Amino acid sequence: MVDYDLERLWGERFRLALAGREPNMWRYRELLPVEHAGSVVSLGEGWTPVFQVPGLAARLGVRELWVKDEGVNPTGTFKARGAACGIARAAELGIGDVALATAGNAGEAWACYGAPIALRVHVAMPADAPEANRLQCRLYGAHVIDVDGLISDAGRVVEEMAAERGWFDASTLKEPYRIEGKKTLGFELAEQFGWRLPDAVIYPAGGGVGLIGMWRAWAQLRAIGLLEGDWPRLIVTQSEGCAPLVRAFELGLDEAPPWPDAETIAHGLRVPRARGDFLVLRAIRETKGTAVAVPDRLIVEAMGELGRRGVSASPEGAATLAAAMRLRERGDLGNEDRVVLINTGSAGNYDEAVAIVTPRRL
């Protein structure tokens, strides 16, 4: 992790400084690891909208239901946050080649941000990852390595090739800068909610870095005296076809055993074991949150529900709505709760899922 001199950032002074800044993730620059503004490659990442969906709130029976829509980021996902920060810091450190394993979206984001500064990006992804991601990576000039297997297999390929060829391994939690970019999601939620956070935040976790990042962001805001009230309950959702974090939470484990035969339409959730599983589980428990798995059938239905309300949700993002419905049924969400769903990406890279949601009519 990256450490900061929090004593110099007393909250009220920091809050006032934010008022005149650009609406992107770099408005929080004092709490980001990039030392020189000239190192930043900004394509408009961050400060994504958060908005209420009253019809779904009424259907669920909660006080308020909000969507934080990360699909409007560059390349269509919240992965832009981690890539923007990671690429900028790599450039400052004089790194020429970065490599990472990806289910698709992270590779596309890192390729996109590496392109403007000619930083060479090597991406290993499962051979059955969305073709749109693969093509976009190549469009941005990345070196794409197809791997037979899952993201865990791609991770082993990257580890071996990085060691052999001297590439910088930027895979999930292999370096500290990616999570620093993703934690800006937590800063934004705090600021957009007037420094009093909602009651629950539902997050679709594959690697879980975004959730760890939000947890870290709120701890930093509290340390500088800016965050008021209780923390939100952090709630993880996964697909029933790959739910190692949910199973570990339910069994009271501190780490998640690998999930066998992982399979789900939500490619970003097909992570048999998260490198930071122990941190995800700690964040859930410390915030009095929970974890829930939902079937792909409900994920697809939720994509349609959100789509009919103007939200282009990836299967991962839609899983949060499916989770909210299940959580309300079992009593984990109450009728006075303000709930935020994190839509981690748009439906744009998921032709297969969209085709199921929108069957062709004669």
N, C-alpha and C positions, 0 to 999 in steps of 0.2 A: 504494500500500500504506500501511497504518497502522503507525507506529513506536511502540515501547513502551520504557520505561525498564527493561530487563531486569536491570540491575545490582542493583536493589532486590529482585529476586525470586529470592534464592538458593534452589535447588531443594528442600532438605530442609524449609525453613520453609514453602514453598509446598505441598509434599506433605502436611505435617502440618495445614495450614489446610484442605485439602480434606476431611479426615476427617469434619468435622461439618457439611458443607454439603448442601443439597438435591440430590437426584439429577436434575439437569437441566443444560443446557449453560451456564447462568449460574454454575455453580460455578467456572468459569474466568474470572471477571469481570475480574481484573487483566490478562488478556491479550485483552480484548475492548474495542471502541472506545466503548462507551456509558458516558458519564460519570456519570450519575445513575440510581440504582436505580429511581426513580419513572418513568423513561422506558420501562422494560421492559414489553412486553406478553408475558406468558408463558402459554402454553396447555399446558405440559408437554413442551416440545420437548427432545430430547436424552436422554442416558444410556439409549440403546436397548440391548436385549440383544445379547450375542454368545454363541453357543453352538456346541457341536460337533455334527457330523453323522457319527457313526462309520461308518454303513453306506456312505455316499458316499466317505468317506476310504478304506475298504477297497477299494471298487470302483475308485477312482482309483489306489490304490497309493501314498498319501502317509501320512506319520506322523499328521497331524491335519488335519481340514478343519473350518473354523469359518464361521459365517454371522453377519455384523453386520447385524441386521434393522432397517433404517431405515423399514420400512413401518408401524411402530407410532407414528411421529411424528404430530402433528396434520396433518390433510389427507392422511395416508398416505404421505408421502415425506420424504426428507432435505431437500427444498426448504424445509421449515419452519425449518431452522437459518438459512439465509441471509435468509429473509423476516423472522424475528424480530429479527435484528440490524439489517438494513437499515431496517425500519420504525421501530425504536426510535431509531436515529441520525437518520433523517429528521425524526422528531418533535422531537428535540433541536435540530436545525438550523432549525426553523420552516418546514419544507416542507409545503405543503398538498396538492400533487398529485404522485404518482409514476406513471411509465409504464414498461412493459417489454414486450419481445417474449418469447413463450413457446411451447413445444410443448404446453403445457397445465398441467402440474403446478406450475411456478413461479408462473404466473399465479394459480392457485387459492390457493397458499400466501400470496402477497402480499395478495390480496384478503381472505383470512381474517384476517391479522394487522392489516391496515389498518382493518377494520370496527370493532373495539372503541374506537378513538380517532377515528373518523370521518375518517380520512385518505383522500382520494380516490385510488383506484387505477384506472389505465387499462391495459388488457391487450390486446395485439394478438397473435392466434394464427392459424395456418393454418386455413382453413375446414374441413379434414378432420381437425382435432385431435379427440381423444376428446370426445364430446358430454357425458360426465359432468363433465369439467373445465370446459367452457363453462357448464353449468348451475350448477355450484358457484360459479364466479366471480360469476355474476349473483345467486345467493342471498346472497352476502356484500356485494352492492351495488356491485360493480365495473362499470366501463364497458368492455364487450367489443367489440373491433374485429375482425371477421372479414377475413382476408386471403387472396386467391387466391395460393397459392404455398407456399413453405417458411418456416421460421423466419427465414432470412436476409432474405426479403422482408418479413416482419413487422418485423424490426429496422429496415429502411429506413423503414417507415411510422412507427414510433415516433420515430425520429430526426427526421423531418420535422415531425411533429405536436408533439413536445416543444419544438423550436426555435420553432415558430410560436405555441404557446399557453403557453409558460413552464413546462411540466411538468418535473419532475426525472426524467431518464432513468436508470432503475435496471436496465437490461438488463445481461446478463452482462459483467462487467469494465468497465462504464461508470462504476462507482463502487466505492470500496474496501471497503465494509462488508459486502456480500453474502458475499465470500470469507472475511471474518473470522468470520462465523457458521458457515460450512461447515467451517472448520478445526477446530472443536470435535470433529468426527468423529475427527480424528487424536489430539487430547488424550485422548478417551475410550478409543480403542484402546490407547494407551500405558498409561493407568491400569488398564484392565481386564485387561491382560496383565502387570501387576505391574512396569511400567516396563522390560520387556524385550520388544521387539516380535517378531511372528512373522517367518517367513522371506520370505513373499510376500503381497502384497495385490493382489487382482484387482478392478479398478474399471471399470464401463461408462461410457465417456466420450462425451458429446455435446459440450458446451462444455468439460468437463473441470475445472470449477471445484473440485469436491470433491477431486479428486486433487491439484490445485495447493495446496488448503487443507491437506490432510494433510501434504504435503511441507513447507509453511511451519510447521505446528504442531510437527513433529518437530525442525525447525531451532531453533525457539524453546526447546523443552524441552531440547535439547542445550546451548544457549547458557547456560541457567541451571543446568546440571549435574545434570539430573534423569533424562535418558534414558541407559540403559545398553545396551551391545552394538551390533551392526550395525543399520543401517537395513534395513527390508524392501525387497525388490525390488518396485518399483511396476510393475504390469502393466496395460496398457490393453486393453480389448476393445471392438470395434465390430461392427456388422452388415456382412456382405459387400455389402449394398445401399447402404451409406454408410460408408466406412472411410477418410476422408482422413488421420487421424492414423496409422493402421496403415501406409498406403502411404508416408507421409512418413518414418516410422521405418525402414521397410524400405529406402527409397532413400537414407537418410542425410541427409535434408533437415532444415533448421532450422525451416521453416514448411511448412504443408500447402496445396498448391494446391486450389482448390475442387473438390468431388466433383460430377460431372455426374449429373443424373437420379437424385437420391437417393431411395431407397424402402426402407422397412423397417417391419415390424410394431411395432418398438420406437420409438415416436414421439420419445422423448427422445434417441435416437441419430441421428435424421434431421437432422443439422446439417452442411451441406455444407462449412463451414469454421468452425472455432472461433476466436474472437477471441484467445484465449490459447494458440493451438496451440504457439507457440515455448516457452512455459513448461511445457506438458504434456510436450513432447518432451525438454526439458532435464531434467525430473524423472525421466522414465523412464531416461534415459542415466546420470544421476548416481547413481541407485540400482541400476544394473546390471540394470534391468528389461527388459521387452520389450513387444510389442504383437501382438495377434492378432485377426483377423476371423473371425466364425462366421456360417453361413447362418441365415436365419430358421427353417428347419426344425428345426435343433438348438436354437434358442432356445425354440421351442414345446415341444419334448420336455423340455427342462430345466425349464420351468415345471411340467410334470407331475411330474417327478422330485422337485422341491422340494415341490410340493403334497402328494404322498403321504407326505412327512416332516413335514407340519405347517407348512410355510413358504409364505405367500402372497407369491409373488414376481412383480413386474412383469416384462415382457419384458426390460427393461434389466437388472434384477437377475438374472434367469435366464441372461442372456448370460454372466455370470461363471462359472457352472457349465459351460456349453457350452465356454467358453474353457479352463477347467481341464482338461477332458477332452482337448482338442486339444493343450494345452501339455504334458500328461503324455506323450502319444503322441510328440511331437517332442523330448522330453527337456529341456524348460525347467523342469519341476518334477521333483524327485527324491523318492525314497522316504522320506527323513528330513525332508522339508519340513513345516513348519507353515504352512498356507495359509488366508487369510481371504478370503471372498467378500463383497463389499459389495452387499447387496440394497437398492438405492436407493429402492424403493417397493413398495407392496402391489399385488396384481393387481386391486384394486377398481375402478380407472378404465379397465380394459382389457377391456371386454366382448367385443370381437372376438377377441382372443387367447384369452381364457378359453373362449369357445365352440369354438374349434379344439381346445383341450386336452381339453375335456370334451364330445364329441359326444353328442347326445341318443340314448338307446337306447330301442328299442321294448319 
